[in-house]
Amino acid sequence: MTKKNGEKVPIRTLKLQEQLKYEIADELGLFEKIEKSGWGALTASESGRIGGMIRKRNTQNKKKE
């Protein structure tokens, strides 16, 4: 679960891009940090790593189509 506007919201109800972001953060071992302190607690390196992996997956998905 994640916090959105102070409420807990199941990740499954988020948009696909948001779900992907959380999925990648979990793979990198950052999910607990985000859940506890929010996205602002990430370093620039951590945020960049997540963004890079999102871009890579989006590119791979477009090639499959």
N, C-alpha and C positions, 0 to 999 in steps of 0.2 A: 504494500500500500504506500501511497505517497501523499504528501500534504499539498493541497491546492486551496488557496483562500482560507487557510486554517482548518479545513476539513480533510478527513482522510477519504481518498478516492481510490477505488481499485484500478490498478494499472490497465486492466483489460478494457476499461471504458475510455481510455485516452485515444487520441488519434494515432495512426500507425507510426508516424515519424516519432512521436513522443514515446511510444512503446519500444521502438528500436533504440532510442537513446537510453532508456532504462535498461534494456537488455544488454547493450554493450557495456554500460557502467557496471552491471552485475558481473559480466565476463572479466572485466578488469579488476574486480574486487573493490569497487568504489561505491556500490549500492548502499551499504550500511552508512557510509560517511554522508552520502547525499540525503538519505532518509533521516539521519540524525540532525544534520546541520544545514541542509539545503544545498542547492547548486552553487551558491556563492562561496562555499567552503572549499571548492576545488581550486587547485593551482592552475595556472595558465597551461602548464604542460599536460595536466590531466584532462582539462577541457579540450585542448587541442588534439589529444589522442582520441578522445571520443568522437570529435568532429571528423577527424581523418578516417576513422573506421566507418562512420556513417556514410561518408562520401564514397569510400571504397565499395561498400555494400550496394549503394544506389547505382553505381557504375556497373557492377556485376549484374544487378537485376535488369538494367536496361539492355545489356548485351544479350541476356537470355531471351528477351522479347524480340 
